C-alpha cells in the first residue's frame, strides 16, 4: 500500500470513527446556534439603523445615542462569542480531538507509512 493510499484509508477510518462523529456533533451543536444568534443580533442592528432611525438616534448620555451603543455592543458580543467558543473548545472539543489525533499518529511512523 502506498503512503497516499494509506493516508486516504486512515482519513476514511477517522471520518467513520464514532468519536470523530461526536466531535463534529459537538462542534455543530455550538457553532450553528451561536451563528444564528449572532446573525439575528447583527441584522437587528442593521434593520433598526435602516428603519428605526428615530429610536437609534435617541440620545442616552450626552452625544451618545442608541445606535452607538448598539454598534459598540456588536464588538463586545463578537469578543464574548470568541471567548465562549474558546472555553467550549478547550472543554468539549480539544480533548476528544487530541485523543483522535494521538491514535492516528500512533498508526503511522515518522515517514507517514504504517508501523
ABEGO torsion letter per residue (X at the ends): XBAAAAAAAAAAAAAABAAAAAAAAAAAAAAAAAAAAAAAAAAAAAAAAAABAAAAABBABEABBAAAAAAAAAAAAAAAAAAAAAAAAAAAAAAAAAAAAAAAAAABBAAGBBX
